[in-house]
């Protein structure tokens, strides 16, 4: 089968009415299990601090003073943005169950 025919076949499948498509099973967000609940809070602290400390040491050794200032700001900003998008699940109380 040629590439053009394959593309046409895929387009026809995508353009089919929604009632002919297979239904997708979407769980509400409240019922979805969280992926990283097994990591304790001290583990998240280590995941945050270890790369920060290693990079600071690396920048100190090679004498990059500006990078020693810029990287922590970018690192903290990255984690704040990540937590803001996900709803701060690390700091919320975890249900034991």
N, C-alpha and C positions, 0 to 999 in steps of 0.2 A: 504494500500500500504506500502511496506517495505521501510526502509530508503534508501537502495541501489537503489531501483527502482526510488525513488524520486530524488536521486542524478543523476542517469543516465538521467532522463527526463530533469533536469535542465541543464546538460552538453549539451544535444542535442539542447536545446533552445539557449544556449550561442554559440554553434558552428555553428549555422545556418548562411547561407550567409548574408551579410549585406543588400542585397536588400529585404530579407524576414522580417527583423526586422522592428519594428516601428521606423520611423525617429524621432530623438530627436531634439527638437527645441532649438537651441543654439543661444542666442543673442550675437552680438559682444559686446566686453567689453565697448566700447564707449556708446552704447545704454542702457546698464544695469543700472537700477536705483540703487543709493547708499543707503545702509540700514540705516545709521546713520546720514543722512544729517540734521535731525531735531534737533540734539544736537548742541547748539551754542558753539563757541570757549571757552567761560568761563566755560561751562559745562565740556569740555575735560580737561581744566586746573584743575578743581575740582576733576575729576576722577583720574587725575595723582597725585595731591598733597595730598588729604585727606588720602589715604592709606599710603602714604609715611610719613606724619606727625604723624599719629596714630602709625605706627610701630616704628618710631624714639622715640616717647614718651614711648612706651612699653619697648623698649630696654633700655632706660635711667632709667626707674623705677626699672627694675630688674638688672641693672648694667652690661649689656652686651656691653662693649665699642667696641669690635671688630665687633659685629653685627651692631652697629650703623654706622660703616664705610662701611662694606661689603654690607649691604642691599641696601643703596641708589645707589651704583655702579651697582648692579645687576638689580635694578628697572629701572634705567635710560637706561641700556643696553637692557633690555627687551623691553622698549617702542621704542627705536631707531630701534631695529630689527623688531618690529611689523610695524612701520611706513615705514621702508625701503622696506619690502616685499609688502606692500599695495600701495606704490607709494605716500606717504605723503598726503593722501586726506584731512586730518584735516587742514593742513596749506595752501592748495591750495585755491584760491578764489572760492567761491561757486556761482553758477549762480542762480539768483533769477528767479523763473519761476513757 
